[in-house]
């Protein structure tokens, strides 16, 4: 439910700041666990044409939350992943195609437009009486000994034993917690749009690897629509964004080697500069970081939101364990447990995407040869091939229990 002015002296169990998919999923999880939860953020953007591929363990997590059926109905299945080396370099990787059926899955997951995903999660939390929603940003953050106080521009004050920072790369909560970041920019921008095409995608996601970064076409519902992420130099991304529809459609068809036939871009184009960020810690002073507040990296390999949902599930499990053992919900012991649970996964995924991105852009022959060999082995060696698929979806040894078919943790 929405509340414009909850009582200033009310103490919530959890306050989630941010209403993107990360924040909405976190609020839904904590409320389902039985915790009284506040959600603070302006309404979500209705014009976000970006899409998200929800893979592997994310499916289990969202099933446990009770929203997967609607997400699957609104998205498109991803049954096959096709990787094509389009660098035209002297040493090129062989084409690799991975089928979900090889690891006994009907699909790797689904691809869904962000605005549809947030609408489903919005509807999920709207009917939960344990959630109080304040549709304002947080202006002031006061970490105290026994709680965190969050103040909105209109003066609404929310107090909680644990605050969850899902407020993005420039997080006020992360700053208030005194947590630094390691950041680095990439010489690339991502052009994001959706389009229709003559040839059906047949649930195949195709990723062309070019000298400037991946050019990815991911299925959308209907069979003849796909979402596009085209990573280019910043100047080229802006030039493409400014093209007339017909001209851009022809250019994308050329880059896709006419594999999808004639293309027609749809309204709504966005360009996003690429950068990476890793928080030095994932929690302090009763504030836990999730999603882009804790880590960001280029949209390569569909890792972003899937990594974020592992943050959410892990934080929920750590909170439930703390309460079961009589520990403080927002105390140092719980935050330390969350840090240990997430550090390896986040570091390896973030650094791995960075290395893959740099290798793709490198003109050094040894790097090209190593990359080509890696593709060859992953494509041709059966056990390695299946291991790559399974671990690419969900890390088997470090994933939260909810990502491996476990039950909802209870507070």
KEKE-3310 file (N, C-alpha, C; in steps of 0.2 Angstrom, whole numbers, plus 5000, padded with zeros to 4 digits):
npx = (5004:5002:5008:5008:5013:5019:5020:5032:5039:5038:5045:5052:5055:5063:5069:5068:5077:5074:5066:5068:5070:5078:5076:5062:5061:5068:5060:5048:5052:5057:5045:5037:5044:5039:5043:5040:5040:5047:5046:5055:5054:5053:5040:5042:5050:5041:5045:5056:5065:5074:5079:5078:5087:5082:5088:5092:5095:5088:5075:5071:5071:5061:5050:5048:5045:5032:5030:5034:5026:5018:5029:5035:5025:5024:5036:5049:5054:5071:5079:5090:5107:5117:5133:5143:5158:5162:5172:5181:5195:5212:5214:5200:5187:5178:5161:5149:5136:5123:5112:5098:5092:5102:5106:5096:5085:5070:5072:5084:5079:5070:5067:5063:5054:5060:5050:5039:5043:5045:5032:5025:5032:5028:5014:5014:5019:5010:4998:5002:5001:5011:5020:5024:5023:5032:5032:5043:5060:5075:5082:5090:5101:5103:5113:5111:5114:5105:5096:5092:5089:5078:5075:5064:5061:5050:5049:5045:5049:5057:5061:5072:5077:5086:5093:5091:5101:5096:5098:5105:5120:5125:5123:5115:5114:5124:5135:5132:5135:5148:5155:5167:5171:5177:5180:5179:5180:5174:5179:5166:5149:5132:5120:5103:5088:5072:5066:5057:5057:5059:5062:5058:5064:5064:5066:5080:5094:5106:5122:5133:5150:5160:5173:5172:5164:5150:5136:5120:5105:5091:5077:5060:5043:5031:5038:5043:5050:5064:5075:5088:5105:5118:5135:5146:5159:5158:5155:5151:5139:5131:5129:5123:5111:5105:5101:5089:5074:5073:5085:5093:5088:5091:5105:5107:5102:5112:5123:5119:5120:5110:5103:5091:5082:5073:5073:5064:5065:5059:5050:5059:5074:5089:5105:5118:5132:5146:5152:5162:5159:5164:5159:5168:5165:5150:5141:5138:5136:5122:5117:5114:5121:5114:5113:5116:5121:5130:5138:5142:5143:5148:5134:5136:5134:5122:5122:5119:5106:5103:5114:5111:5099:5104:5110:5099:5092:5102:5104:5092:5092:5103:5098:5087:5094:5101:5091:5085:5095:5095:5102:5106:5096:5101:5114:5132:5136:5127:5128:5142:5141:5133:5142:5153:5146:5143:5155:5164:5157:5152:5164:5171:5162:5161:5174:5176:5168:5174:5187:5183:5177:5188:5197:5190:5191:5204:5219:5230:5238:5241:5231:5219:5221:5220:5207:5200:5204:5198:5184:5183:5185:5175:5164:5166:5170:5161:5158:5164:5157:5144:5146:5150:5138:5129:5136:5136:5123:5120:5130:5135:5141:5141:5129:5114:5102:5089:5091:5093:5082:5078:5068:5057:5065:5061:5057)
npy = (4994:5012:5025:5042:5048:5041:5037:5046:5041:5027:5011:5002:4985:4983:4995:4998:5007:5013:5009:5001:4985:4978:4984:4983:4969:4965:4972:4964:4951:4953:4956:4945:4936:4940:4952:4969:4981:4996:5005:5016:5027:5036:5034:5021:5022:5023:5022:5014:5006:4996:4978:4963:4948:4935:4922:4904:4902:4913:4911:4901:4909:4919:4911:4907:4919:4920:4926:4922:4915:4926:4934:4925:4924:4936:4938:4932:4916:4909:4899:4895:4900:4909:4912:4923:4927:4942:4950:4950:4948:4942:4931:4922:4917:4902:4899:4897:4888:4886:4875:4875:4863:4854:4853:4849:4858:4867:4880:4893:4903:4918:4933:4949:4965:4979:4988:4980:4970:4978:4982:4970:4967:4978:4976:4965:4969:4979:4974:4969:4969:4971:4980:4997:5010:5024:5036:5044:5051:5048:5060:5063:5053:5045:5036:5027:5021:5010:5010:5016:5031:5038:5052:5061:5073:5080:5079:5068:5055:5040:5026:5012:4995:4989:4995:4994:4997:5001:5011:5014:5018:5031:5031:5038:5031:5022:5031:5037:5026:5026:5019:5015:5015:5005:5011:5011:5017:5013:5013:5014:5014:5009:5006:5005:4997:4992:4981:4975:4960:4951:4937:4924:4923:4912:4908:4910:4918:4929:4934:4944:4946:4960:4972:4982:4979:4968:4965:4962:4952:4949:4938:4944:4943:4936:4932:4938:4949:4958:4963:4974:4976:4986:4988:5001:5013:5029:5040:5034:5027:5037:5043:5033:5032:5044:5042:5042:5032:5022:5022:5017:5005:4998:4998:4991:4978:4975:4974:4963:4953:4950:4940:4940:4945:4958:4973:4983:4997:5001:5014:5023:5025:5023:5028:5022:5026:5016:5009:5002:4996:4992:4990:4993:4987:4977:4981:4991:5000:4998:4997:4989:4984:4982:4976:4988:4998:4991:4985:4987:4984:4981:4977:4962:4946:4944:4946:4955:4959:4946:4943:4953:4948:4937:4944:4949:4938:4931:4941:4941:4928:4928:4938:4931:4921:4928:4933:4921:4916:4925:4937:4954:4962:4971:4972:4971:4958:4951:4959:4956:4943:4943:4950:4940:4931:4936:4941:4934:4929:4941:4948:4939:4938:4952:4955:4945:4949:4961:4957:4949:4958:4967:4958:4955:4968:4969:4970:4962:4948:4936:4937:4936:4923:4916:4919:4913:4900:4897:4898:4888:4876:4877:4876:4863:4853:4842:4839:4851:4861:4859:4862:4875:4881:4878:4884:4897:4901:4900:4901:4886:4882:4893:4900:4907:4898:4899:4901:4888:4880:4880:4884:4898:4909:4911:4924)
npz = (5000:4998:5006:5010:5022:5033:5051:5060:5071:5069:5069:5056:5051:5039:5028:5011:4998:4983:4968:4956:4947:4956:4969:4971:4970:4982:4992:4990:4994:5008:5014:5011:5019:5031:5037:5042:5031:5023:5007:4998:4986:4970:4958:4946:4930:4915:4902:4899:4888:4889:4890:4900:4903:4911:4920:4923:4940:4944:4939:4948:4960:4957:4955:4968:4974:4969:4956:4944:4934:4928:4923:4914:4905:4900:4894:4882:4878:4880:4871:4865:4863:4853:4847:4838:4830:4824:4821:4811:4811:4810:4818:4823:4833:4833:4828:4840:4847:4859:4867:4877:4880:4881:4894:4900:4901:4897:4893:4894:4901:4902:4891:4895:4894:4903:4908:4909:4917:4929:4931:4934:4946:4954:4955:4963:4975:4978:4984:4997:5013:5023:5017:5016:5006:5000:4989:4986:4984:4994:5004:5015:5025:5040:5049:5064:5081:5084:5073:5056:5050:5038:5027:5018:5004:5007:5021:5027:5038:5040:5050:5052:5056:5047:5032:5015:5001:4986:4977:4966:4955:4960:4974:4988:5001:5001:5002:5014:5022:5022:5013:5001:4983:4969:4953:4935:4919:4903:4885:4878:4873:4875:4863:4864:4860:4852:4840:4825:4814:4798:4798:4809:4826:4833:4846:4848:4854:4848:4847:4841:4840:4839:4834:4843:4853:4859:4848:4851:4849:4856:4859:4859:4864:4852:4841:4830:4834:4842:4855:4856:4860:4856:4857:4855:4850:4859:4851:4839:4843:4847:4834:4827:4835:4831:4818:4804:4805:4795:4789:4800:4802:4791:4793:4804:4800:4791:4799:4806:4797:4788:4794:4800:4791:4783:4793:4806:4815:4832:4840:4852:4858:4867:4874:4883:4892:4896:4911:4925:4942:4958:4974:4989:5001:5006:5015:5029:5045:5047:5034:5019:5003:4987:4970:4957:4966:4972:4962:4945:4928:4910:4899:4896:4892:4899:4913:4923:4931:4935:4943:4953:4958:4965:4975:4982:4986:4994:5004:5010:5015:5024:5033:5038:5045:5054:5063:5067:5075:5085:5083:5079:5067:5058:5061:5064:5063:5054:5043:5040:5037:5025:5017:5016:5009:4997:4991:4983:4972:4966:4963:4954:4943:4939:4936:4927:4916:4913:4909:4898:4889:4887:4880:4869:4862:4860:4850:4850:4845:4853:4863:4855:4850:4862:4866:4855:4856:4869:4865:4856:4864:4873:4864:4858:4867:4876:4891:4896:4889:4894:4907:4906:4902:4913:4924:4919:4920:4934:4948:4954:4967:4976:4975:4982:4993:4988:4975:4971:4971:4984:4999:5003:5015:5032:5043)
capx = (5000:5005:5007:5011:5016:5019:5022:5039:5041:5037:5051:5051:5061:5068:5068:5072:5077:5075:5060:5069:5068:5081:5072:5055:5061:5070:5054:5043:5055:5057:5038:5035:5047:5035:5045:5037:5045:5045:5049:5055:5057:5048:5037:5047:5050:5036:5048:5062:5064:5079:5076:5082:5086:5081:5091:5094:5093:5083:5069:5069:5069:5055:5045:5047:5041:5026:5028:5037:5021:5017:5035:5036:5019:5026:5043:5051:5059:5078:5080:5097:5112:5122:5139:5147:5164:5161:5178:5185:5202:5216:5212:5194:5184:5173:5154:5147:5128:5122:5105:5096:5090:5108:5107:5089:5080:5066:5075:5089:5076:5066:5069:5057:5055:5060:5044:5034:5045:5043:5025:5023:5034:5024:5008:5016:5020:5004:4993:5005:5000:5017:5024:5022:5027:5032:5034:5048:5067:5078:5086:5095:5102:5106:5114:5111:5116:5100:5092:5094:5083:5078:5071:5062:5061:5044:5050:5043:5055:5056:5066:5072:5083:5090:5091:5094:5102:5095:5097:5110:5127:5127:5119:5116:5115:5131:5139:5131:5138:5155:5158:5170:5170:5182:5177:5183:5176:5175:5178:5161:5142:5127:5114:5098:5082:5068:5064:5054:5061:5055:5063:5057:5070:5064:5069:5087:5098:5112:5127:5139:5156:5163:5179:5170:5160:5145:5130:5116:5098:5088:5070:5055:5037:5028:5042:5047:5053:5070:5078:5095:5110:5124:5140:5150:5162:5153:5153:5147:5133:5127:5128:5117:5105:5102:5099:5082:5072:5074:5093:5096:5085:5096:5112:5107:5101:5119:5127:5116:5122:5103:5101:5084:5079:5072:5072:5061:5066:5053:5051:5062:5081:5093:5112:5121:5139:5148:5157:5161:5160:5163:5159:5174:5161:5143:5137:5141:5131:5115:5115:5116:5120:5112:5112:5120:5124:5136:5142:5140:5148:5144:5129:5138:5133:5116:5124:5118:5101:5104:5119:5108:5094:5107:5111:5093:5091:5107:5103:5086:5094:5107:5094:5083:5098:5102:5085:5084:5100:5094:5106:5103:5094:5105:5120:5138:5137:5123:5131:5148:5139:5131:5148:5156:5141:5143:5161:5167:5152:5152:5171:5172:5157:5162:5181:5176:5165:5179:5192:5180:5176:5195:5199:5186:5193:5211:5222:5235:5237:5240:5224:5215:5222:5218:5200:5198:5204:5192:5178:5183:5185:5168:5160:5167:5171:5155:5158:5166:5152:5138:5148:5150:5131:5126:5139:5134:5116:5120:5136:5132:5143:5140:5122:5109:5098:5083:5092:5094:5076:5077:5062:5058:5067:5056:5060)
capy = (5000:5018:5030:5048:5051:5036:5040:5047:5037:5020:5008:4996:4980:4984:5000:4997:5013:5011:5005:4997:4978:4976:4986:4979:4962:4965:4973:4959:4946:4954:4956:4938:4933:4942:4958:4975:4984:5002:5005:5023:5029:5039:5029:5018:5025:5019:5023:5010:5000:4990:4972:4959:4941:4932:4915:4900:4902:4919:4908:4898:4914:4922:4906:4907:4925:4920:4931:4919:4914:4932:4936:4920:4925:4943:4938:4927:4910:4909:4891:4894:4905:4909:4917:4924:4931:4946:4955:4950:4948:4937:4925:4923:4912:4898:4900:4893:4888:4882:4874:4873:4856:4850:4853:4846:4863:4869:4886:4896:4908:4923:4940:4953:4972:4981:4991:4975:4967:4982:4982:4964:4967:4983:4973:4960:4973:4983:4971:4966:4974:4972:4985:5004:5013:5031:5038:5050:5049:5049:5066:5063:5047:5046:5029:5028:5015:5005:5011:5021:5036:5041:5058:5063:5080:5083:5079:5061:5051:5032:5022:5004:4992:4988:4999:4991:5002:4999:5017:5015:5020:5037:5030:5042:5027:5020:5037:5038:5021:5027:5014:5018:5011:5005:5012:5012:5019:5009:5017:5012:5016:5004:5009:5000:4998:4986:4981:4969:4958:4946:4930:4923:4922:4905:4908:4910:4924:4929:4939:4946:4950:4965:4975:4988:4976:4964:4967:4957:4952:4944:4937:4947:4940:4937:4928:4942:4955:4957:4968:4975:4980:4987:4992:5004:5019:5033:5044:5030:5025:5043:5044:5028:5035:5050:5041:5041:5025:5018:5021:5013:4998:4995:4997:4985:4972:4974:4971:4956:4949:4949:4933:4941:4948:4965:4975:4990:4999:5003:5020:5023:5023:5025:5027:5022:5026:5010:5009:4997:4998:4987:4993:4990:4983:4977:4983:4995:5005:4995:4998:4984:4986:4977:4978:4993:5001:4987:4982:4988:4982:4982:4972:4957:4939:4944:4944:4961:4958:4939:4944:4957:4944:4933:4948:4950:4931:4930:4946:4938:4922:4931:4941:4926:4917:4932:4933:4914:4915:4930:4942:4960:4961:4976:4972:4970:4951:4950:4962:4953:4936:4945:4952:4934:4927:4939:4944:4930:4929:4948:4949:4935:4940:4959:4955:4941:4952:4966:4953:4947:4964:4969:4953:4956:4974:4969:4969:4958:4941:4931:4938:4934:4916:4913:4919:4908:4893:4896:4897:4881:4871:4877:4873:4856:4848:4841:4841:4858:4864:4859:4865:4882:4883:4878:4889:4904:4903:4901:4897:4880:4881:4899:4903:4906:4892:4900:4900:4881:4876:4881:4887:4905:4909:4914:4928)
capz = (5000:4997:5012:5009:5028:5039:5057:5060:5076:5068:5067:5052:5051:5034:5023:5004:4995:4976:4965:4950:4949:4963:4975:4971:4972:4989:4996:4990:4998:5015:5016:5011:5025:5037:5040:5040:5026:5019:5001:4997:4979:4965:4953:4941:4923:4911:4895:4899:4883:4890:4892:4905:4902:4918:4918:4928:4947:4945:4938:4955:4965:4956:4957:4975:4976:4966:4951:4938:4929:4925:4920:4909:4900:4897:4891:4877:4880:4877:4871:4861:4863:4847:4848:4831:4830:4818:4822:4804:4813:4807:4822:4825:4837:4829:4830:4846:4848:4865:4868:4884:4880:4882:4901:4902:4903:4891:4890:4899:4905:4897:4890:4896:4894:4910:4911:4910:4923:4935:4932:4938:4953:4957:4957:4968:4982:4980:4988:5003:5019:5026:5014:5016:5000:5000:4983:4986:4985:5001:5004:5021:5028:5047:5052:5071:5084:5084:5067:5051:5049:5031:5027:5011:5003:5011:5028:5030:5041:5041:5053:5051:5059:5041:5026:5009:4996:4979:4974:4960:4956:4964:4980:4995:5006:5001:5004:5021:5026:5022:5008:4994:4977:4964:4947:4929:4913:4896:4879:4874:4875:4873:4860:4866:4856:4850:4833:4822:4808:4794:4799:4816:4830:4835:4853:4848:4856:4844:4850:4836:4843:4835:4837:4848:4858:4856:4845:4853:4847:4861:4857:4862:4862:4846:4837:4825:4838:4846:4859:4853:4863:4852:4860:4850:4853:4861:4845:4834:4846:4846:4827:4826:4838:4827:4811:4803:4806:4789:4788:4806:4801:4786:4796:4809:4796:4788:4805:4808:4791:4785:4797:4802:4786:4784:4800:4807:4822:4835:4844:4859:4858:4872:4874:4890:4893:4900:4916:4930:4949:4963:4981:4994:5006:5004:5020:5035:5048:5046:5027:5015:4996:4982:4963:4955:4971:4974:4957:4938:4922:4904:4898:4892:4895:4903:4920:4928:4935:4938:4949:4958:4962:4970:4981:4986:4989:4999:5009:5014:5019:5029:5038:5042:5049:5060:5067:5070:5080:5090:5081:5076:5060:5054:5065:5060:5061:5049:5037:5038:5034:5019:5013:5014:5005:4990:4988:4977:4966:4963:4960:4948:4938:4937:4933:4921:4911:4911:4905:4891:4885:4885:4876:4862:4859:4859:4843:4851:4842:4858:4866:4850:4850:4868:4865:4850:4859:4874:4862:4853:4869:4875:4859:4856:4872:4879:4898:4897:4886:4899:4913:4905:4902:4920:4928:4916:4923:4941:4951:4958:4974:4980:4974:4988:4992:4984:4968:4969:4973:4991:5001:5006:5022:5036:5049)
cpx = (5004:5003:5011:5015:5015:5022:5029:5042:5040:5043:5049:5057:5066:5065:5072:5071:5079:5069:5062:5068:5072:5078:5065:5056:5063:5064:5049:5046:5055:5049:5035:5038:5044:5038:5042:5042:5042:5049:5049:5058:5052:5045:5042:5045:5046:5040:5054:5061:5069:5075:5081:5081:5087:5083:5092:5091:5088:5076:5066:5067:5063:5049:5043:5043:5034:5024:5031:5032:5019:5023:5036:5031:5021:5032:5043:5056:5066:5080:5088:5101:5117:5127:5143:5152:5164:5167:5182:5193:5206:5214:5205:5191:5179:5166:5152:5139:5127:5114:5103:5094:5096:5109:5100:5085:5076:5069:5080:5085:5071:5069:5063:5059:5055:5054:5039:5036:5044:5036:5022:5025:5030:5018:5009:5016:5014:4999:4996:5005:5006:5022:5020:5026:5026:5036:5038:5055:5069:5083:5092:5095:5105:5107:5115:5113:5111:5095:5095:5088:5084:5073:5070:5062:5055:5044:5048:5050:5053:5062:5066:5078:5088:5088:5095:5094:5101:5094:5102:5117:5129:5123:5120:5117:5122:5136:5138:5134:5145:5159:5161:5169:5177:5179:5182:5179:5178:5175:5172:5154:5138:5121:5108:5091:5078:5067:5060:5058:5057:5056:5062:5063:5070:5067:5076:5090:5104:5116:5133:5144:5160:5169:5178:5166:5154:5139:5125:5108:5095:5080:5065:5048:5034:5032:5046:5049:5059:5072:5085:5099:5116:5129:5145:5154:5157:5150:5149:5140:5128:5125:5122:5111:5101:5100:5092:5080:5074:5081:5095:5094:5090:5103:5112:5106:5108:5123:5125:5117:5115:5100:5093:5080:5078:5070:5068:5062:5060:5055:5054:5069:5085:5100:5115:5128:5141:5153:5157:5162:5159:5164:5165:5171:5154:5138:5141:5135:5124:5113:5118:5116:5118:5112:5118:5123:5130:5141:5138:5145:5144:5139:5131:5137:5126:5117:5121:5112:5101:5109:5115:5103:5097:5109:5105:5092:5096:5106:5097:5088:5098:5103:5090:5087:5100:5097:5084:5089:5100:5099:5102:5102:5099:5112:5126:5139:5133:5126:5138:5146:5137:5137:5152:5152:5142:5149:5163:5163:5153:5159:5172:5168:5159:5169:5180:5173:5170:5184:5189:5179:5183:5198:5196:5189:5201:5214:5228:5234:5237:5234:5219:5215:5219:5210:5197:5198:5199:5186:5177:5182:5178:5163:5160:5168:5165:5154:5159:5160:5146:5140:5148:5142:5128:5129:5137:5127:5117:5126:5134:5135:5142:5133:5118:5105:5092:5084:5094:5088:5074:5070:5063:5060:5062:5060:5057)
cpy = (5006:5022:5036:5051:5046:5040:5041:5043:5029:5017:5002:4991:4982:4990:4999:5004:5011:5007:5002:4990:4976:4978:4983:4972:4961:4967:4967:4953:4947:4954:4949:4934:4935:4948:4964:4979:4991:5002:5013:5024:5032:5033:5027:5022:5021:5019:5019:5005:4995:4984:4968:4952:4938:4924:4911:4900:4908:4916:4905:4903:4917:4918:4906:4913:4925:4924:4928:4918:4920:4934:4931:4922:4932:4943:4933:4922:4911:4902:4890:4900:4904:4914:4917:4929:4935:4951:4955:4951:4942:4930:4926:4916:4908:4900:4895:4893:4883:4881:4872:4866:4851:4849:4852:4852:4865:4876:4888:4901:4912:4930:4944:4961:4975:4984:4986:4971:4971:4982:4976:4964:4973:4980:4969:4964:4977:4980:4968:4971:4975:4977:4992:5007:5021:5033:5044:5047:5051:5055:5066:5056:5048:5039:5030:5021:5009:5005:5015:5025:5039:5046:5060:5070:5083:5082:5072:5057:5044:5030:5015:5001:4990:4992:4995:4996:4999:5006:5019:5017:5026:5037:5035:5037:5024:5025:5038:5032:5021:5022:5016:5013:5011:5006:5013:5013:5014:5014:5015:5014:5010:5008:5003:5002:4992:4986:4975:4967:4952:4939:4929:4921:4915:4904:4908:4917:4924:4935:4939:4949:4954:4968:4980:4985:4971:4968:4961:4958:4947:4944:4941:4943:4941:4934:4932:4949:4953:4963:4968:4979:4980:4991:4994:5010:5024:5038:5040:5028:5031:5044:5039:5030:5040:5049:5040:5033:5020:5016:5016:5006:4995:4994:4991:4978:4970:4971:4964:4951:4946:4942:4934:4944:4955:4967:4982:4991:5002:5010:5019:5020:5026:5024:5027:5021:5020:5011:5003:4999:4992:4991:4989:4986:4983:4979:4986:4999:5004:4996:4993:4986:4980:4980:4983:4998:4998:4985:4984:4986:4982:4976:4967:4950:4939:4942:4949:4959:4951:4939:4948:4953:4939:4937:4948:4943:4930:4935:4943:4932:4924:4934:4936:4922:4921:4932:4926:4913:4921:4936:4948:4960:4966:4976:4970:4962:4949:4953:4959:4946:4938:4946:4945:4930:4929:4941:4940:4930:4936:4949:4945:4937:4947:4958:4951:4945:4958:4962:4951:4953:4967:4964:4954:4962:4974:4967:4964:4951:4936:4931:4935:4926:4913:4913:4914:4901:4892:4895:4890:4876:4871:4875:4866:4851:4847:4842:4848:4862:4865:4862:4873:4885:4883:4883:4896:4906:4904:4897:4892:4880:4887:4902:4902:4900:4893:4900:4893:4877:4876:4885:4894:4905:4913:4918:4925)
cpz = (5000:5003:5011:5016:5033:5045:5058:5065:5075:5066:5063:5053:5046:5030:5017:5001:4987:4973:4958:4952:4955:4969:4976:4973:4979:4993:4996:4994:5005:5017:5016:5017:5031:5040:5037:5037:5023:5013:4999:4990:4975:4961:4948:4934:4919:4904:4895:4894:4884:4892:4897:4903:4909:4917:4924:4935:4948:4944:4945:4960:4964:4956:4964:4978:4973:4960:4944:4933:4925:4921:4914:4903:4897:4893:4885:4879:4876:4877:4868:4862:4858:4848:4841:4832:4823:4818:4815:4806:4810:4811:4825:4828:4832:4832:4835:4847:4854:4866:4875:4885:4882:4890:4904:4905:4896:4888:4896:4903:4900:4897:4891:4896:4901:4912:4912:4917:4930:4937:4936:4945:4957:4959:4962:4975:4984:4985:4995:5008:5023:5023:5014:5011:5001:4994:4982:4986:4992:5000:5009:5024:5035:5050:5060:5074:5083:5077:5062:5050:5041:5030:5020:5010:5006:5018:5031:5032:5042:5044:5052:5054:5053:5036:5020:5004:4989:4975:4969:4961:4960:4971:4986:5001:5007:5004:5012:5025:5026:5018:5002:4989:4973:4957:4941:4923:4907:4890:4875:4877:4872:4870:4861:4863:4855:4843:4831:4816:4805:4796:4807:4820:4833:4842:4854:4849:4852:4846:4845:4840:4838:4838:4842:4853:4855:4853:4846:4851:4851:4859:4862:4860:4855:4840:4832:4828:4842:4850:4856:4858:4859:4855:4855:4854:4854:4855:4840:4837:4846:4839:4825:4829:4834:4820:4810:4804:4801:4788:4794:4805:4796:4789:4800:4805:4793:4793:4807:4802:4788:4788:4799:4797:4787:4791:4800:4814:4825:4839:4851:4858:4864:4871:4881:4890:4898:4905:4921:4937:4953:4970:4985:4999:5004:5009:5026:5038:5047:5039:5023:5007:4992:4975:4961:4960:4973:4968:4950:4934:4916:4903:4893:4895:4899:4910:4925:4933:4939:4944:4955:4962:4966:4976:4985:4989:4995:5005:5013:5018:5025:5035:5042:5047:5055:5065:5070:5076:5085:5089:5079:5069:5055:5057:5061:5058:5055:5042:5035:5035:5027:5014:5011:5009:4997:4987:4982:4971:4962:4959:4954:4942:4935:4933:4927:4915:4908:4907:4898:4887:4883:4879:4869:4859:4857:4852:4844:4849:4848:4862:4861:4850:4856:4868:4861:4853:4864:4871:4859:4858:4872:4870:4857:4861:4877:4886:4899:4895:4891:4905:4912:4905:4909:4924:4926:4919:4930:4944:4956:4966:4978:4979:4980:4987:4988:4977:4966:4972:4980:4993:5003:5013:5026:5042:5055)
residu = (UNK:UNK:UNK:UNK:UNK:UNK:UNK:UNK:UNK:UNK:UNK:UNK:UNK:UNK:UNK:UNK:UNK:UNK:UNK:UNK:UNK:UNK:UNK:UNK:UNK:UNK:UNK:UNK:UNK:UNK:UNK:UNK:UNK:UNK:UNK:UNK:UNK:UNK:UNK:UNK:UNK:UNK:UNK:UNK:UNK:UNK:UNK:UNK:UNK:UNK:UNK:UNK:UNK:UNK:UNK:UNK:UNK:UNK:UNK:UNK:UNK:UNK:UNK:UNK:UNK:UNK:UNK:UNK:UNK:UNK:UNK:UNK:UNK:UNK:UNK:UNK:UNK:UNK:UNK:UNK:UNK:UNK:UNK:UNK:UNK:UNK:UNK:UNK:UNK:UNK:UNK:UNK:UNK:UNK:UNK:UNK:UNK:UNK:UNK:UNK:UNK:UNK:UNK:UNK:UNK:UNK:UNK:UNK:UNK:UNK:UNK:UNK:UNK:UNK:UNK:UNK:UNK:UNK:UNK:UNK:UNK:UNK:UNK:UNK:UNK:UNK:UNK:UNK:UNK:UNK:UNK:UNK:UNK:UNK:UNK:UNK:UNK:UNK:UNK:UNK:UNK:UNK:UNK:UNK:UNK:UNK:UNK:UNK:UNK:UNK:UNK:UNK:UNK:UNK:UNK:UNK:UNK:UNK:UNK:UNK:UNK:UNK:UNK:UNK:UNK:UNK:UNK:UNK:UNK:UNK:UNK:UNK:UNK:UNK:UNK:UNK:UNK:UNK:UNK:UNK:UNK:UNK:UNK:UNK:UNK:UNK:UNK:UNK:UNK:UNK:UNK:UNK:UNK:UNK:UNK:UNK:UNK:UNK:UNK:UNK:UNK:UNK:UNK:UNK:UNK:UNK:UNK:UNK:UNK:UNK:UNK:UNK:UNK:UNK:UNK:UNK:UNK:UNK:UNK:UNK:UNK:UNK:UNK:UNK:UNK:UNK:UNK:UNK:UNK:UNK:UNK:UNK:UNK:UNK:UNK:UNK:UNK:UNK:UNK:UNK:UNK:UNK:UNK:UNK:UNK:UNK:UNK:UNK:UNK:UNK:UNK:UNK:UNK:UNK:UNK:UNK:UNK:UNK:UNK:UNK:UNK:UNK:UNK:UNK:UNK:UNK:UNK:UNK:UNK:UNK:UNK:UNK:UNK:UNK:UNK:UNK:UNK:UNK:UNK:UNK:UNK:UNK:UNK:UNK:UNK:UNK:UNK:UNK:UNK:UNK:UNK:UNK:UNK:UNK:UNK:UNK:UNK:UNK:UNK:UNK:UNK:UNK:UNK:UNK:UNK:UNK:UNK:UNK:UNK:UNK:UNK:UNK:UNK:UNK:UNK:UNK:UNK:UNK:UNK:UNK:UNK:UNK:UNK:UNK:UNK:UNK:UNK:UNK:UNK:UNK:UNK:UNK:UNK:UNK:UNK:UNK:UNK:UNK:UNK:UNK:UNK:UNK:UNK:UNK:UNK:UNK:UNK:UNK:UNK:UNK:UNK:UNK:UNK:UNK:UNK:UNK:UNK:UNK:UNK:UNK:UNK:UNK:UNK:UNK:UNK:UNK:UNK:UNK:UNK:UNK:UNK:UNK:UNK:UNK:UNK:UNK:UNK:UNK:UNK:UNK:UNK:UNK:UNK:UNK:UNK:UNK:UNK:UNK:UNK:UNK:UNK:UNK:UNK:UNK:UNK:UNK:UNK:UNK:UNK:UNK:UNK:UNK:UNK:UNK:UNK:UNK:UNK:UNK:UNK:UNK:UNK)
# end
